[in-house]
């Protein structure tokens, strides 16, 4: 109600009616429920509510509508008064002034949330009093009231405040009436839009039984193109809700009609939702029907349709992906992981980890070949019960595993365990030959190519994972002519979707994309190269270590020398990429990490901040000798950065080498590093350096970077010496480090522990310091909310 005072600037005569006379004209704000206060009348608060809620003055009624939430709070303690207020709200909803109705509806979501949190009988009250108002306003003659009720309805659904019964018996029937063929055009267009927005918040049953057939009718509305356009824009949502069966039986024919609509805007909307529609169909429909349909959109006479189709092409191609052929799958958190292909994979028999697949976990010994409900388990130690077998069954559905069952080749696979000659491998492949037209069967054959029995082919086989026409169109996105006839940023869209296309095709078909990737990596537009730089680590996971070393590392090296706008993409995922390389290859980058300290713009401090964050992770990839020789100096330099944000993250970084050194027993290196920190920071002539030493010590303690006895022996005495520093800002950080971190460690709480007496004496001296901030931090309870010390730095 912050803007309420504007209403009173030219209308002070109305203030007396509200009982505002005590506030005066100069007040900054006015309590919205002031009209409930006792005035010159003898009315009760409820009586005064009635008086102003139905006043002849429209302004009074607007103010009451706007303050209904506060009114309810005033009367929520008394059940009878509360019901009386709700009855008043119901009568107010019939006000003849549209502005009053709009004000009331704007308050409905807030009122509903308040009732939900405070009223035990919320469902009944909400259903009886508020839902009818929302539904009635959907057909209000005033446009603003209708828009407000539609927005309120969406909010209520998003918050889960409308029950399924009310949706089915009160809301949906109104929407169905408004979308009748004979309905008013404006009402119909609005109702279709709100219906399409609601569908994602309703259950599948509700959508199928109440809205699906009407949606199909609306898709063919010959009179109102606006209705068809709304249906096209939301077609994917309907498909994803009702599922494959209803999509193919009822919706697919409507989608074909919309894709050939006479208006380009409708065809463009279809192209934009193509991926979602594809995800809701069977592989056969996707390949034989949707693929030709998409080709027609990508060659549409309208440039805008072609542009939308090319932007969706990579996403549509990704719907052909299959974990059993790509060898990869996504966890629910978006992490891309490899599907183990056989029990004697590169991890060796000693690594029997468990991987997460959705909500289930499966042993690496379980999965080798999957096909529909038929699969072959190759186990050294098969489970004695059916639990794990039943779990793997949940992984199979018609979308992911859609090919005909493969023949049983268990005997041939058993021979593989004994390292049979290549002649036997050929027998296995011959067994699979009748299924070679199936892309997933090819994926299984490719699985053998990862083992030591692979037989390299001089000429790569043509891919059969996706229709070749789709791949040809995708590869053409780097053609300069496309930029002139379709979209000037078409190469960027190609680069953006390339990892998804590569995942779909799998490692065995990387040769189809290699030239395109190299072309994109040398594109003159830095935005294209930047897009690739941000995703090269994901592509490395998809391709595996050998292809990464051969084809991605050279491009990665080029990105390292590119513009800062491109380098930042590599830098943000530097750890993710380096961890995929072999140790020798990874070690080559030790010499190049220093180059990230130099940027095109010296003011680009976020670049150095990102480097510090990555180095915190990268340290674990190298030996303690390499960390000491190369990464230590980078960390020390970042700790002295001119920008405080960079220094703060670097204080955590500089402690990480100690974790590695002490874990490897390299105490001598650790002691050398400690002495360097003391000389460089604790004895620094500038107070900022001495302050940094306190920060570093606190970070080392909080992150447990070294054993506390080593900290107490080698770092604590220097930290305590700074308690008498002449600069108060240094003593503040010492007090903060001691009180919040050091003294909280169990090592220093033990009676008679080293330096415990000296620690107590130092803290007591700081508690009596002449500076108020020093005294505060030395005396503060570490469990209390900590004050921000950024202003002191």
C-alpha positions, 0 to 999 in steps of 0.5 A: 500500500506504499502508493496509497498516499497519492489518493489523498493528495487532492481529496483530504475531505474524505479523510474524516469519513475514514477516521483519519483526522488524527493523522494530519495532512503531513503524515507519510503513510496511512494505516489502511484499516484506520476506518475500523477504529472507533470514531464519532459513530457508535458502530462496532468494527464490523458495522464500520466495515459494512458502512464503508464496504457499501458506501456510496463513495466509490473511493471508500469501497476501493480502499476497503477492497484494497485493505481486505487482507488486513481486515481479515487479520483484524478479525481472524481470532473470532470465528463468527467475526471471520465468517461475517467478514467473508460474507461481506467479501462475497457481497462486495464481489458483486459491486457494480464498479469495475475498479472495486471488483479489480481491487478485490480480485488483486487481493484474492491470492494474498487472502488465500495464502493467509487463510491457508496458513492460519485457518484450519478449515481453509479448504472449505472457506476458500471453496465456499467464498473465494473460488466462486468469485474467481470463476465468476470474474472469468466472465466479467464484462470488464476486461481489466477484471477478467485479466485480473481474475485470470492472473489470480487463478494462475497464482492460486494453481501454482501455489496449490491452493485450488483443490482438484474438485473445484478445478473439475466442477467450477473452473473447467466448466466455465472454460469449456463454456467460454470456448464453445463455437458460439462464444464471444470472440474475445472471451473465447481467445482469452479462455483458450489462453488461460486453458492452455496455461492451466494444463501444465498444472492439472492432472493427466486425468483432468486434462484427458477427461475434460479438456482434451477433446475441446482442445482438438476442436480449437486446433481446427477453429477455422474462424479465429486464427488467434485460437489456432495460434494459441493452440499451436504455441501450447501444443507440446504441453498438451502432448506431454501431459496426456502422453503417447497414446492420446498424442498419436490417436487424437493430437497428431493429425491436428499437429499436421494441420497446424504445421501446414496452416496458411498463417506463417505465425502458426507454422512457426509456433509448431516449429518451436514446440516440435521437440516436446511433441516428438518426446511424446511419440513413439520412435516409429512415429518420430522417424516416419512421420515427424521427421518428414514433417519437420523437413517441410518446416525447415524448407518453408516459404517463410523465412521466420518459419525456417529460422524457428525450425533451424533453431529447433533442429538440434533439439528435435534430433536429440529426441532420437537419443538412446542411452543404450546406443549413446553409452551415456545418460543424464542423472536427474541433476543434469550430470552426464555419466557413462553407461557401463558396457561390460564387467571387464571395462576400464575400471577393472574388476576391483572397482565395483561402484554403484551408479545412480539411474534416476531414483534407483542404483544399479551395480556396474556388474548388471548392465551389458545389453538392454533391449525392451523387456529382454536383456542379457545380464553378464554377472560374475556374481549374479544376485541371489534374489530378484530385487536388482532384476526388478529394479532394472526393469523400471529403466525400460520404457517405450521411449528409451528402449524401442527396438525389436529384441536382440537374439540371445548371445549369452554363450558368445559373451561368455566366450568373450570373458575368456578372451576368445579370438577375433573369429569368435567376435565375428560370430557375435557380430553375425548374430547381430547382423539381421538387426543392423538397421536398428540404431540401438543394435548398432550401439550395442555392436559399437560397445565391442569397439571399446574393448581390446578386441575392436577391429578398426574400419578404414571407412566409417559406417554411415550412421543410422541413428537419425534420418539422414535428411535431418543430419544433412540439414543440421550440417548445412547450418555452417554454410554461409548461405544459410546466414543470408537466407535464414538467420545471421546467428544460425551458426551460433544455434548450431554450436549451441545444440552440437553436444546434444546432437553428438550425444544422440549420434554417439561416439561411433558417429563422431566422424559425422560431426567432426568437420562441422565442429572444427568449422564452428571452432574457427568461426569469425563470430566470437559468440559462436566460439564462446558457445563451443567453449562453454560446452567443450567439457560436456562434449569431452564426456560424450566422446571419451578420452581417446577422441577428446585427446585427438580432436578436442584438445587442439580446439581447447588449446585454441580457445585458451588463446582466444578473446576473453569472451571465449576464454571465460567459457573454457575457464568456467569449466576448466576442472571438468575438462582437465579431469577427463584427460590422462595425467601426462596430457593434463600436466602440460596445462600446468604451464598454461594456467599462469596465462589466465592471470593476463586478460585483455582488460585488466579491470576484468577481475571476475576472470581472476575470481573464476580462476581462483574458484577453478583452482580450488578444484583443480589442485586435486588433479595434480601431485603435491610437487606440481601444486607446490611448483606451479599452482602455489605461486598463482594462489599467492598472487591472487591473495594479493589482488587489487580487488577484495572479492578476488582476495577473499576467494583466494584465501580459501584457495591458498589453504588447499595445497596444505590438504594435499601436502599433509595427506601425502606426508610432504611435511617439509613442503608444507613447512616451506609454504607456511614460512612463505606465508608468514614472510609474505603476509604476516611480516608484510609492511602493508596492513592489508597483507597482515590482514590477509594473513588473519584471513588465511589462517581462519580459512585454513582452520575452517576448511581443516586444511592441515592437522590442528597440531601443525597449525598450532605449532607453525601458524598460530604464534604468528597469528597471535603476534598480530593481536598487538598490530598498530592497525585496528582493522588487522586486530579486528580480523585476528579477533574474528579468526580466533573467536569464530574459528580457532577457539571453536576447534576441539583441539584448542578446547582440551585442557592443557593443549598447546597454546591454550593459555596463550590463546585465552590471554590474547582473546582477553587482551582483545576484549579490552582493546581500545577499538570498539570493533575489536572488542565486539569481535573478541567478545562475540558469541560465535553461534550468534549471527555474524556481523559483516566485516567487509566494511573493515577491509 
